Amino acid sequence: MVLKAILVDDSAKIRETLVPALEELAGFVVVATAESAKEALAAMNAYPEWQVMILDMFLKEGSGLEVLNTSRNRETWKKVIVLTNYATGQIRERSIALGADAVFDKSTELDDFFVFCASLSESN
């Protein structure tokens, strides 16, 4: 099943690279992208049918933690995956505490990230 995703990352290059990869490797369709916390929240409201959010921690304005906190009470079928270059133990713990479903490091865990994403598509 194709899942509707929101991609939140401040890097245009990463967004441009991840969109086709998510479509090809995970079966997602990216319905919105954002580079700030404010844009992420607007995308969540504009596309209430989103099923997966891929979220960086450090954004152009605001932070991924802010977005996570706002999305804490989302429907259980909506998944938030943190994908960051700063997947320290503290960031992982804080992200999970704020409701992230998984946390991956961009530089060392991309394969695991795509396997996790594909498993979401397969389970729906």
Secondary structure as UniProt FT lines:
FT   STRAND          3..8
FT   HELIX           12..21
FT   HELIX           22..26
FT   STRAND          28..34
FT   HELIX           37..46
FT   TURN            48..49
FT   STRAND          52..55
FT   HELIX           64..70
FT   TURN            71..73
FT   TURN            76..77
FT   STRAND          79..84
FT   HELIX           89..97
FT   TURN            98..99
FT   STRAND          102..105
FT   TURN            106..108
FT   HELIX           110..123
//
